[in-house]
Every structure is written in structure tokens, then in C-alpha cells.
Amino acid sequence: MAHEYGAEPPRADIDAARGAVVLEFGDDYCSICSAARPAIAQALAMRPDVQHLKIADGRGRPLGRSFGVKLWPTLVFLQDGQEVQRLVRPMAAEPIAQALQALKSQ
């Protein structure tokens, strides 16, 4: 099985990021994350200008805790390091596409 989620960058790097970024917190073995992947991919395909980081989350992972992540998947929409939207367990592309509208094109 290919791993979908990667290592977490330091929070300072996220806070310093310029432009539009979507953090996707989840786990490779999360069935809800797997079910949400097609909707997330569909919505993000319309915004190639948005950087998408898939963060492996779990107990003791500081980045997820710093964002208050409790359920997977959680999408955090950032503009220049600042949170502008958040979706928890999105299962359809439309709410994700709407949240992406809050992000400016680069």
C-alpha cells in the first residue's frame, strides 16, 4: 500500500508559508480518510495554485495538536500562514470547493 500521508513540517514553517495552502490531517489506515480522498482530489484539481500537504497525524504529533485536530480527515485552509477555513470529515467536493474560494490565487 502506498503511503498517502507524509511527515509533518515544523509549525514555524507552516506559519511562515506564503500563498494558499491546504493541510490535510489524517492517517493511511483511516477508512474515513480513504472515503474522503476522491472528493478532496476533485476539489483540489480545480485549484492547482494551492499547495496541498497531507500530514500523518496521531497521538503525540505536535502539528495536529497545535491546530486542535480531533477527527480525521481535517482540512485546514491557510492564506499566508493564517487559517481562513476548516472542514472536518468532508465527504463531498462542493464544500471543499467553497472553502477553497476563500483562498487567493497566487
Jmol script that loads the backbone (N, CA, C; Angstrom):
load data "model"
ATOM      1  N   MET A   1       0.843  -1.184   0.000  1.00  0.00           N
ATOM      2  CA  MET A   1       0.000   0.000   0.000  1.00  0.00           C
ATOM      3  C   MET A   1       0.885   1.242   0.000  1.00  0.00           C
ATOM      4  N   ALA A   2       0.637   2.141  -0.914  1.00  0.00           N
ATOM      5  CA  ALA A   2       1.411   3.379  -0.967  1.00  0.00           C
ATOM      6  C   ALA A   2       0.954   4.305   0.155  1.00  0.00           C
ATOM      7  N   HIS A   3       1.903   4.940   0.783  1.00  0.00           N
ATOM      8  CA  HIS A   3       1.567   5.872   1.856  1.00  0.00           C
ATOM      9  C   HIS A   3       1.117   7.186   1.255  1.00  0.00           C
ATOM     10  N   GLU A   4      -0.009   7.646   1.723  1.00  0.00           N
ATOM     11  CA  GLU A   4      -0.595   8.894   1.243  1.00  0.00           C
ATOM     12  C   GLU A   4      -0.128  10.079   2.080  1.00  0.00           C
ATOM     13  N   TYR A   5      -0.012   9.860   3.384  1.00  0.00           N
ATOM     14  CA  TYR A   5       0.281  10.956   4.302  1.00  0.00           C
ATOM     15  C   TYR A   5       1.767  10.977   4.630  1.00  0.00           C
ATOM     16  N   GLY A   6       2.325  12.190   4.728  1.00  0.00           N
ATOM     17  CA  GLY A   6       3.751  12.333   4.960  1.00  0.00           C
ATOM     18  C   GLY A   6       4.074  12.913   6.323  1.00  0.00           C
ATOM     19  N   ALA A   7       5.356  13.109   6.528  1.00  0.00           N
ATOM     20  CA  ALA A   7       5.847  13.666   7.783  1.00  0.00           C
ATOM     21  C   ALA A   7       5.387  15.108   7.934  1.00  0.00           C
ATOM     22  N   GLU A   8       5.257  15.515   9.172  1.00  0.00           N
ATOM     23  CA  GLU A   8       4.793  16.875   9.432  1.00  0.00           C
ATOM     24  C   GLU A   8       5.950  17.861   9.430  1.00  0.00           C
ATOM     25  N   PRO A   9       5.755  18.999   8.771  1.00  0.00           N
ATOM     26  CA  PRO A   9       6.761  20.053   8.856  1.00  0.00           C
ATOM     27  C   PRO A   9       6.634  20.769  10.201  1.00  0.00           C
ATOM     28  N   PRO A  10       7.639  21.506  10.617  1.00  0.00           N
ATOM     29  CA  PRO A  10       7.529  22.283  11.851  1.00  0.00           C
ATOM     30  C   PRO A  10       6.437  23.354  11.727  1.00  0.00           C
ATOM     31  N   ARG A  11       5.761  23.652  12.820  1.00  0.00           N
ATOM     32  CA  ARG A  11       4.698  24.662  12.809  1.00  0.00           C
ATOM     33  C   ARG A  11       5.234  26.013  12.317  1.00  0.00           C
ATOM     34  N   ALA A  12       6.479  26.340  12.665  1.00  0.00           N
ATOM     35  CA  ALA A  12       7.062  27.611  12.220  1.00  0.00           C
ATOM     36  C   ALA A  12       7.099  27.694  10.692  1.00  0.00           C
ATOM     37  N   ASP A  13       7.367  26.578  10.021  1.00  0.00           N
ATOM     38  CA  ASP A  13       7.379  26.566   8.557  1.00  0.00           C
ATOM     39  C   ASP A  13       5.980  26.808   8.000  1.00  0.00           C
ATOM     40  N   ILE A  14       4.970  26.226   8.637  1.00  0.00           N
ATOM     41  CA  ILE A  14       3.582  26.425   8.203  1.00  0.00           C
ATOM     42  C   ILE A  14       3.187  27.884   8.400  1.00  0.00           C
ATOM     43  N   ASP A  15       3.502  28.439   9.556  1.00  0.00           N
ATOM     44  CA  ASP A  15       3.155  29.825   9.861  1.00  0.00           C
ATOM     45  C   ASP A  15       3.846  30.804   8.908  1.00  0.00           C
ATOM     46  N   ALA A  16       5.017  30.444   8.408  1.00  0.00           N
ATOM     47  CA  ALA A  16       5.782  31.320   7.513  1.00  0.00           C
ATOM     48  C   ALA A  16       5.449  31.105   6.041  1.00  0.00           C
ATOM     49  N   ALA A  17       4.620  30.102   5.735  1.00  0.00           N
ATOM     50  CA  ALA A  17       4.295  29.776   4.340  1.00  0.00           C
ATOM     51  C   ALA A  17       3.579  30.941   3.666  1.00  0.00           C
ATOM     52  N   ARG A  18       3.964  31.228   2.449  1.00  0.00           N
ATOM     53  CA  ARG A  18       3.320  32.284   1.658  1.00  0.00           C
ATOM     54  C   ARG A  18       2.331  31.632   0.701  1.00  0.00           C
ATOM     55  N   GLY A  19       1.247  32.318   0.444  1.00  0.00           N
ATOM     56  CA  GLY A  19       0.275  31.828  -0.523  1.00  0.00           C
ATOM     57  C   GLY A  19      -0.777  30.938   0.107  1.00  0.00           C
ATOM     58  N   ALA A  20      -1.463  30.203  -0.760  1.00  0.00           N
ATOM     59  CA  ALA A  20      -2.575  29.345  -0.365  1.00  0.00           C
ATOM     60  C   ALA A  20      -2.078  27.926  -0.092  1.00  0.00           C
ATOM     61  N   VAL A  21      -2.441  27.404   1.078  1.00  0.00           N
ATOM     62  CA  VAL A  21      -2.022  26.063   1.492  1.00  0.00           C
ATOM     63  C   VAL A  21      -3.213  25.358   2.123  1.00  0.00           C
ATOM     64  N   VAL A  22      -3.382  24.078   1.806  1.00  0.00           N
ATOM     65  CA  VAL A  22      -4.368  23.252   2.492  1.00  0.00           C
ATOM     66  C   VAL A  22      -3.609  22.147   3.206  1.00  0.00           C
ATOM     67  N   LEU A  23      -3.791  22.081   4.520  1.00  0.00           N
ATOM     68  CA  LEU A  23      -3.240  20.988   5.315  1.00  0.00           C
ATOM     69  C   LEU A  23      -4.331  19.943   5.459  1.00  0.00           C
ATOM     70  N   GLU A  24      -4.010  18.713   5.115  1.00  0.00           N
ATOM     71  CA  GLU A  24      -4.945  17.604   5.278  1.00  0.00           C
ATOM     72  C   GLU A  24      -4.378  16.679   6.346  1.00  0.00           C
ATOM     73  N   PHE A  25      -5.010  16.658   7.507  1.00  0.00           N
ATOM     74  CA  PHE A  25      -4.580  15.792   8.602  1.00  0.00           C
ATOM     75  C   PHE A  25      -5.354  14.492   8.526  1.00  0.00           C
ATOM     76  N   GLY A  26      -4.635  13.371   8.613  1.00  0.00           N
ATOM     77  CA  GLY A  26      -5.274  12.066   8.565  1.00  0.00           C
ATOM     78  C   GLY A  26      -4.261  10.967   8.807  1.00  0.00           C
ATOM     79  N   ASP A  27      -4.620   9.766   8.349  1.00  0.00           N
ATOM     80  CA  ASP A  27      -3.759   8.601   8.528  1.00  0.00           C
ATOM     81  C   ASP A  27      -4.007   7.638   7.370  1.00  0.00           C
ATOM     82  N   ASP A  28      -2.976   6.941   6.955  1.00  0.00           N
ATOM     83  CA  ASP A  28      -3.086   5.997   5.853  1.00  0.00           C
ATOM     84  C   ASP A  28      -4.109   4.895   6.115  1.00  0.00           C
ATOM     85  N   TYR A  29      -4.349   4.564   7.365  1.00  0.00           N
ATOM     86  CA  TYR A  29      -5.210   3.434   7.704  1.00  0.00           C
ATOM     87  C   TYR A  29      -6.598   3.864   8.152  1.00  0.00           C
ATOM     88  N   CYS A  30      -6.928   5.129   7.985  1.00  0.00           N
ATOM     89  CA  CYS A  30      -8.224   5.692   8.375  1.00  0.00           C
ATOM     90  C   CYS A  30      -9.223   5.467   7.242  1.00  0.00           C
ATOM     91  N   SER A  31     -10.278   4.690   7.492  1.00  0.00           N
ATOM     92  CA  SER A  31     -11.256   4.402   6.447  1.00  0.00           C
ATOM     93  C   SER A  31     -12.038   5.651   6.034  1.00  0.00           C
ATOM     94  N   ILE A  32     -12.283   6.555   6.962  1.00  0.00           N
ATOM     95  CA  ILE A  32     -12.993   7.794   6.621  1.00  0.00           C
ATOM     96  C   ILE A  32     -12.108   8.667   5.730  1.00  0.00           C
ATOM     97  N   CYS A  33     -10.804   8.690   6.018  1.00  0.00           N
ATOM     98  CA  CYS A  33      -9.859   9.429   5.168  1.00  0.00           C
ATOM     99  C   CYS A  33      -9.874   8.861   3.748  1.00  0.00           C
ATOM    100  N   SER A  34      -9.863   7.545   3.641  1.00  0.00           N
ATOM    101  CA  SER A  34      -9.893   6.898   2.324  1.00  0.00           C
ATOM    102  C   SER A  34     -11.167   7.245   1.573  1.00  0.00           C
ATOM    103  N   ALA A  35     -12.291   7.268   2.280  1.00  0.00           N
ATOM    104  CA  ALA A  35     -13.570   7.587   1.649  1.00  0.00           C
ATOM    105  C   ALA A  35     -13.619   9.043   1.183  1.00  0.00           C
ATOM    106  N   ALA A  36     -12.933   9.933   1.891  1.00  0.00           N
ATOM    107  CA  ALA A  36     -12.946  11.359   1.552  1.00  0.00           C
ATOM    108  C   ALA A  36     -11.964  11.718   0.437  1.00  0.00           C
ATOM    109  N   ARG A  37     -10.984  10.880   0.163  1.00  0.00           N
ATOM    110  CA  ARG A  37      -9.930  11.204  -0.804  1.00  0.00           C
ATOM    111  C   ARG A  37     -10.450  11.626  -2.179  1.00  0.00           C
ATOM    112  N   PRO A  38     -11.428  10.911  -2.770  1.00  0.00           N
ATOM    113  CA  PRO A  38     -11.885  11.332  -4.104  1.00  0.00           C
ATOM    114  C   PRO A  38     -12.472  12.750  -4.111  1.00  0.00           C
ATOM    115  N   ALA A  39     -13.250  13.103  -3.108  1.00  0.00           N
ATOM    116  CA  ALA A  39     -13.848  14.444  -3.041  1.00  0.00           C
ATOM    117  C   ALA A  39     -12.768  15.504  -2.861  1.00  0.00           C
ATOM    118  N   ILE A  40     -11.790  15.216  -2.013  1.00  0.00           N
ATOM    119  CA  ILE A  40     -10.695  16.159  -1.786  1.00  0.00           C
ATOM    120  C   ILE A  40      -9.903  16.355  -3.079  1.00  0.00           C
ATOM    121  N   ALA A  41      -9.576  15.257  -3.743  1.00  0.00           N
ATOM    122  CA  ALA A  41      -8.816  15.332  -5.003  1.00  0.00           C
ATOM    123  C   ALA A  41      -9.597  16.088  -6.068  1.00  0.00           C
ATOM    124  N   GLN A  42     -10.899  15.838  -6.168  1.00  0.00           N
ATOM    125  CA  GLN A  42     -11.729  16.510  -7.162  1.00  0.00           C
ATOM    126  C   GLN A  42     -11.729  18.016  -6.940  1.00  0.00           C
ATOM    127  N   ALA A  43     -11.924  18.444  -5.709  1.00  0.00           N
ATOM    128  CA  ALA A  43     -11.965  19.878  -5.407  1.00  0.00           C
ATOM    129  C   ALA A  43     -10.609  20.533  -5.639  1.00  0.00           C
ATOM    130  N   LEU A  44      -9.545  19.883  -5.206  1.00  0.00           N
ATOM    131  CA  LEU A  44      -8.213  20.467  -5.351  1.00  0.00           C
ATOM    132  C   LEU A  44      -7.738  20.486  -6.806  1.00  0.00           C
ATOM    133  N   ALA A  45      -8.279  19.601  -7.638  1.00  0.00           N
ATOM    134  CA  ALA A  45      -7.895  19.579  -9.048  1.00  0.00           C
ATOM    135  C   ALA A  45      -8.265  20.891  -9.741  1.00  0.00           C
ATOM    136  N   MET A  46      -9.266  21.574  -9.211  1.00  0.00           N
ATOM    137  CA  MET A  46      -9.692  22.845  -9.780  1.00  0.00           C
ATOM    138  C   MET A  46      -8.808  24.012  -9.329  1.00  0.00           C
ATOM    139  N   ARG A  47      -7.941  23.759  -8.352  1.00  0.00           N
ATOM    140  CA  ARG A  47      -7.074  24.824  -7.813  1.00  0.00           C
ATOM    141  C   ARG A  47      -5.617  24.352  -7.767  1.00  0.00           C
ATOM    142  N   PRO A  48      -4.981  24.217  -8.929  1.00  0.00           N
ATOM    143  CA  PRO A  48      -3.592  23.767  -8.945  1.00  0.00           C
ATOM    144  C   PRO A  48      -2.631  24.762  -8.300  1.00  0.00           C
ATOM    145  N   ASP A  49      -3.085  25.990  -8.057  1.00  0.00           N
ATOM    146  CA  ASP A  49      -2.254  27.009  -7.429  1.00  0.00           C
ATOM    147  C   ASP A  49      -2.152  26.821  -5.910  1.00  0.00           C
ATOM    148  N   VAL A  50      -2.970  25.934  -5.350  1.00  0.00           N
ATOM    149  CA  VAL A  50      -2.990  25.727  -3.906  1.00  0.00           C
ATOM    150  C   VAL A  50      -2.054  24.575  -3.539  1.00  0.00           C
ATOM    151  N   GLN A  51      -1.148  24.830  -2.611  1.00  0.00           N
ATOM    152  CA  GLN A  51      -0.251  23.784  -2.124  1.00  0.00           C
ATOM    153  C   GLN A  51      -1.034  22.885  -1.172  1.00  0.00           C
ATOM    154  N   HIS A  52      -0.961  21.575  -1.381  1.00  0.00           N
ATOM    155  CA  HIS A  52      -1.701  20.594  -0.591  1.00  0.00           C
ATOM    156  C   HIS A  52      -0.706  19.709   0.155  1.00  0.00           C
ATOM    157  N   LEU A  53      -0.738  19.776   1.482  1.00  0.00           N
ATOM    158  CA  LEU A  53       0.151  18.955   2.307  1.00  0.00           C
ATOM    159  C   LEU A  53      -0.672  17.941   3.073  1.00  0.00           C
ATOM    160  N   LYS A  54      -0.381  16.673   2.861  1.00  0.00           N
ATOM    161  CA  LYS A  54      -1.063  15.595   3.574  1.00  0.00           C
ATOM    162  C   LYS A  54      -0.192  15.216   4.770  1.00  0.00           C
ATOM    163  N   ILE A  55      -0.702  15.484   5.962  1.00  0.00           N
ATOM    164  CA  ILE A  55       0.065  15.324   7.189  1.00  0.00           C
ATOM    165  C   ILE A  55      -0.404  14.090   7.952  1.00  0.00           C
ATOM    166  N   ALA A  56       0.520  13.160   8.199  1.00  0.00           N
ATOM    167  CA  ALA A  56       0.209  11.998   9.031  1.00  0.00           C
ATOM    168  C   ALA A  56       0.021  12.484  10.463  1.00  0.00           C
ATOM    169  N   ASP A  57      -1.161  12.222  11.000  1.00  0.00           N
ATOM    170  CA  ASP A  57      -1.494  12.717  12.327  1.00  0.00           C
ATOM    171  C   ASP A  57      -1.662  11.549  13.281  1.00  0.00           C
ATOM    172  N   GLY A  58      -1.659  11.843  14.551  1.00  0.00           N
ATOM    173  CA  GLY A  58      -1.857  10.821  15.567  1.00  0.00           C
ATOM    174  C   GLY A  58      -1.427  11.321  16.925  1.00  0.00           C
ATOM    175  N   ARG A  59      -1.621  10.481  17.895  1.00  0.00           N
ATOM    176  CA  ARG A  59      -1.254  10.829  19.266  1.00  0.00           C
ATOM    177  C   ARG A  59       0.212  11.231  19.336  1.00  0.00           C
ATOM    178  N   GLY A  60       0.467  12.339  20.006  1.00  0.00           N
ATOM    179  CA  GLY A  60       1.837  12.802  20.184  1.00  0.00           C
ATOM    180  C   GLY A  60       2.402  13.568  19.002  1.00  0.00           C
ATOM    181  N   ARG A  61       1.603  13.816  17.982  1.00  0.00           N
ATOM    182  CA  ARG A  61       2.072  14.572  16.821  1.00  0.00           C
ATOM    183  C   ARG A  61       1.792  16.052  17.071  1.00  0.00           C
ATOM    184  N   PRO A  62       2.826  16.875  17.214  1.00  0.00           N
ATOM    185  CA  PRO A  62       2.626  18.264  17.638  1.00  0.00           C
ATOM    186  C   PRO A  62       1.881  19.153  16.647  1.00  0.00           C
ATOM    187  N   LEU A  63       2.034  18.941  15.346  1.00  0.00           N
ATOM    188  CA  LEU A  63       1.390  19.846  14.397  1.00  0.00           C
ATOM    189  C   LEU A  63      -0.134  19.727  14.484  1.00  0.00           C
ATOM    190  N   GLY A  64      -0.634  18.510  14.478  1.00  0.00           N
ATOM    191  CA  GLY A  64      -2.080  18.312  14.603  1.00  0.00           C
ATOM    192  C   GLY A  64      -2.616  18.869  15.903  1.00  0.00           C
ATOM    193  N   ARG A  65      -1.866  18.684  16.986  1.00  0.00           N
ATOM    194  CA  ARG A  65      -2.315  19.211  18.283  1.00  0.00           C
ATOM    195  C   ARG A  65      -2.328  20.738  18.258  1.00  0.00           C
ATOM    196  N   SER A  66      -1.326  21.347  17.599  1.00  0.00           N
ATOM    197  CA  SER A  66      -1.269  22.809  17.569  1.00  0.00           C
ATOM    198  C   SER A  66      -2.447  23.403  16.797  1.00  0.00           C
ATOM    199  N   PHE A  67      -3.042  22.612  15.876  1.00  0.00           N
ATOM    200  CA  PHE A  67      -4.220  23.057  15.138  1.00  0.00           C
ATOM    201  C   PHE A  67      -5.518  22.547  15.773  1.00  0.00           C
ATOM    202  N   GLY A  68      -5.422  21.834  16.877  1.00  0.00           N
ATOM    203  CA  GLY A  68      -6.613  21.344  17.557  1.00  0.00           C
ATOM    204  C   GLY A  68      -7.359  20.266  16.795  1.00  0.00           C
ATOM    205  N   VAL A  69      -6.644  19.464  16.003  1.00  0.00           N
ATOM    206  CA  VAL A  69      -7.271  18.405  15.217  1.00  0.00           C
ATOM    207  C   VAL A  69      -7.719  17.282  16.148  1.00  0.00           C
ATOM    208  N   LYS A  70      -8.995  16.901  16.006  1.00  0.00           N
ATOM    209  CA  LYS A  70      -9.548  15.831  16.822  1.00  0.00           C
ATOM    210  C   LYS A  70     -10.099  14.681  15.976  1.00  0.00           C
ATOM    211  N   LEU A  71     -10.563  14.978  14.761  1.00  0.00           N
ATOM    212  CA  LEU A  71     -11.132  13.960  13.879  1.00  0.00           C
ATOM    213  C   LEU A  71     -10.432  14.012  12.526  1.00  0.00           C
ATOM    214  N   TRP A  72     -10.396  12.875  11.846  1.00  0.00           N
ATOM    215  CA  TRP A  72      -9.778  12.783  10.520  1.00  0.00           C
ATOM    216  C   TRP A  72     -10.834  12.518   9.476  1.00  0.00           C
ATOM    217  N   PRO A  73     -10.630  12.933   8.277  1.00  0.00           N
ATOM    218  CA  PRO A  73      -9.650  13.945   7.916  1.00  0.00           C
ATOM    219  C   PRO A  73     -10.124  15.344   8.320  1.00  0.00           C
ATOM    220  N   THR A  74      -9.181  16.183   8.645  1.00  0.00           N
ATOM    221  CA  THR A  74      -9.442  17.596   8.884  1.00  0.00           C
ATOM    222  C   THR A  74      -8.633  18.380   7.865  1.00  0.00           C
ATOM    223  N   LEU A  75      -9.315  19.278   7.164  1.00  0.00           N
ATOM    224  CA  LEU A  75      -8.659  20.158   6.199  1.00  0.00           C
ATOM    225  C   LEU A  75      -8.576  21.547   6.803  1.00  0.00           C
ATOM    226  N   VAL A  76      -7.365  22.101   6.837  1.00  0.00           N
ATOM    227  CA  VAL A  76      -7.147  23.456   7.330  1.00  0.00           C
ATOM    228  C   VAL A  76      -6.670  24.282   6.141  1.00  0.00           C
ATOM    229  N   PHE A  77      -7.421  25.334   5.814  1.00  0.00           N
ATOM    230  CA  PHE A  77      -7.143  26.199   4.676  1.00  0.00           C
ATOM    231  C   PHE A  77      -6.404  27.428   5.190  1.00  0.00           C
ATOM    232  N   LEU A  78      -5.197  27.648   4.666  1.00  0.00           N
ATOM    233  CA  LEU A  78      -4.347  28.740   5.125  1.00  0.00           C
ATOM    234  C   LEU A  78      -4.050  29.712   3.996  1.00  0.00           C
ATOM    235  N   GLN A  79      -4.024  30.985   4.340  1.00  0.00           N
ATOM    236  CA  GLN A  79      -3.568  32.024   3.422  1.00  0.00           C
ATOM    237  C   GLN A  79      -2.425  32.741   4.110  1.00  0.00           C
ATOM    238  N   ASP A  80      -1.235  32.650   3.534  1.00  0.00           N
ATOM    239  CA  ASP A  80      -0.043  33.282   4.120  1.00  0.00           C
ATOM    240  C   ASP A  80       0.138  32.899   5.586  1.00  0.00           C
ATOM    241  N   GLY A  81      -0.041  31.610   5.872  1.00  0.00           N
ATOM    242  CA  GLY A  81       0.201  31.083   7.210  1.00  0.00           C
ATOM    243  C   GLY A  81      -0.928  31.265   8.202  1.00  0.00           C
ATOM    244  N   GLN A  82      -2.020  31.910   7.788  1.00  0.00           N
ATOM    245  CA  GLN A  82      -3.150  32.162   8.685  1.00  0.00           C
ATOM    246  C   GLN A  82      -4.347  31.298   8.282  1.00  0.00           C
ATOM    247  N   GLU A  83      -4.975  30.644   9.257  1.00  0.00           N
ATOM    248  CA  GLU A  83      -6.148  29.825   8.974  1.00  0.00           C
ATOM    249  C   GLU A  83      -7.318  30.717   8.568  1.00  0.00           C
ATOM    250  N   VAL A  84      -7.955  30.342   7.443  1.00  0.00           N
ATOM    251  CA  VAL A  84      -9.124  31.089   6.977  1.00  0.00           C
ATOM    252  C   VAL A  84     -10.379  30.216   6.913  1.00  0.00           C
ATOM    253  N   GLN A  85     -10.210  28.910   6.860  1.00  0.00           N
ATOM    254  CA  GLN A  85     -11.326  27.958   6.824  1.00  0.00           C
ATOM    255  C   GLN A  85     -10.852  26.639   7.411  1.00  0.00           C
ATOM    256  N   ARG A  86     -11.849  25.821   7.800  1.00  0.00           N
ATOM    257  CA  ARG A  86     -11.551  24.475   8.289  1.00  0.00           C
ATOM    258  C   ARG A  86     -12.749  23.590   7.978  1.00  0.00           C
ATOM    259  N   LEU A  87     -12.479  22.386   7.506  1.00  0.00           N
ATOM    260  CA  LEU A  87     -13.524  21.389   7.291  1.00  0.00           C
ATOM    261  C   LEU A  87     -13.111  20.102   7.992  1.00  0.00           C
ATOM    262  N   VAL A  88     -14.054  19.505   8.691  1.00  0.00           N
ATOM    263  CA  VAL A  88     -13.809  18.242   9.380  1.00  0.00           C
ATOM    264  C   VAL A  88     -14.666  17.167   8.716  1.00  0.00           C
ATOM    265  N   ARG A  89     -14.012  16.119   8.267  1.00  0.00           N
ATOM    266  CA  ARG A  89     -14.637  14.981   7.608  1.00  0.00           C
ATOM    267  C   ARG A  89     -15.502  15.358   6.410  1.00  0.00           C
ATOM    268  N   PRO A  90     -14.941  16.137   5.488  1.00  0.00           N
ATOM    269  CA  PRO A  90     -15.717  16.468   4.285  1.00  0.00           C
ATOM    270  C   PRO A  90     -15.844  15.236   3.389  1.00  0.00           C
ATOM    271  N   MET A  91     -17.043  14.966   2.918  1.00  0.00           N
ATOM    272  CA  MET A  91     -17.258  13.775   2.094  1.00  0.00           C
ATOM    273  C   MET A  91     -17.705  14.122   0.668  1.00  0.00           C
ATOM    274  N   ALA A  92     -17.913  15.402   0.392  1.00  0.00           N
ATOM    275  CA  ALA A  92     -18.322  15.841  -0.945  1.00  0.00           C
ATOM    276  C   ALA A  92     -17.384  16.948  -1.405  1.00  0.00           C
ATOM    277  N   ALA A  93     -17.213  17.051  -2.711  1.00  0.00           N
ATOM    278  CA  ALA A  93     -16.292  18.040  -3.274  1.00  0.00           C
ATOM    279  C   ALA A  93     -16.807  19.472  -3.109  1.00  0.00           C
ATOM    280  N   GLU A  94     -18.117  19.676  -3.129  1.00  0.00           N
ATOM    281  CA  GLU A  94     -18.680  21.025  -3.115  1.00  0.00           C
ATOM    282  C   GLU A  94     -18.270  21.847  -1.889  1.00  0.00           C
ATOM    283  N   PRO A  95     -18.394  21.328  -0.658  1.00  0.00           N
ATOM    284  CA  PRO A  95     -17.962  22.144   0.488  1.00  0.00           C
ATOM    285  C   PRO A  95     -16.469  22.468   0.451  1.00  0.00           C
ATOM    286  N   ILE A  96     -15.680  21.550  -0.080  1.00  0.00           N
ATOM    287  CA  ILE A  96     -14.234  21.786  -0.184  1.00  0.00           C
ATOM    288  C   ILE A  96     -13.983  22.885  -1.217  1.00  0.00           C
ATOM    289  N   ALA A  97     -14.666  22.803  -2.349  1.00  0.00           N
ATOM    290  CA  ALA A  97     -14.520  23.831  -3.387  1.00  0.00           C
ATOM    291  C   ALA A  97     -14.942  25.197  -2.853  1.00  0.00           C
ATOM    292  N   GLN A  98     -15.999  25.243  -2.061  1.00  0.00           N
ATOM    293  CA  GLN A  98     -16.439  26.519  -1.475  1.00  0.00           C
ATOM    294  C   GLN A  98     -15.385  27.066  -0.525  1.00  0.00           C
ATOM    295  N   ALA A  99     -14.811  26.197   0.297  1.00  0.00           N
ATOM    296  CA  ALA A  99     -13.764  26.646   1.228  1.00  0.00           C
ATOM    297  C   ALA A  99     -12.539  27.139   0.459  1.00  0.00           C
ATOM    298  N   LEU A 100     -12.230  26.503  -0.657  1.00  0.00           N
ATOM    299  CA  LEU A 100     -11.085  26.925  -1.474  1.00  0.00           C
ATOM    300  C   LEU A 100     -11.274  28.342  -2.038  1.00  0.00           C
ATOM    301  N   GLN A 101     -12.506  28.756  -2.198  1.00  0.00           N
ATOM    302  CA  GLN A 101     -12.776  30.108  -2.718  1.00  0.00           C
ATOM    303  C   GLN A 101     -12.279  31.179  -1.766  1.00  0.00           C
ATOM    304  N   ALA A 102     -12.113  30.839  -0.489  1.00  0.00           N
ATOM    305  CA  ALA A 102     -11.605  31.814   0.489  1.00  0.00           C
ATOM    306  C   ALA A 102     -10.101  32.061   0.305  1.00  0.00           C
ATOM    307  N   LEU A 103      -9.447  31.210  -0.477  1.00  0.00           N
ATOM    308  CA  LEU A 103      -8.005  31.345  -0.707  1.00  0.00           C
ATOM    309  C   LEU A 103      -7.744  32.136  -1.984  1.00  0.00           C
ATOM    310  N   LYS A 104      -6.841  33.072  -1.910  1.00  0.00           N
ATOM    311  CA  LYS A 104      -6.476  33.887  -3.071  1.00  0.00           C
ATOM    312  C   LYS A 104      -5.582  33.082  -4.004  1.00  0.00           C
ATOM    313  N   SER A 105      -5.738  33.314  -5.291  1.00  0.00           N
ATOM    314  CA  SER A 105      -4.837  32.698  -6.271  1.00  0.00           C
ATOM    315  C   SER A 105      -3.477  33.333  -6.152  1.00  0.00           C
ATOM    316  N   GLN A 106      -2.452  32.547  -6.405  1.00  0.00           N
ATOM    317  CA  GLN A 106      -1.086  33.052  -6.303  1.00  0.00           C
ATOM    318  C   GLN A 106      -0.640  33.691  -7.581  1.00  0.00           C
TER     319      GLN A 106
END
end "model"
wireframe off; spacefill off
backbone 0.3
color backbone group
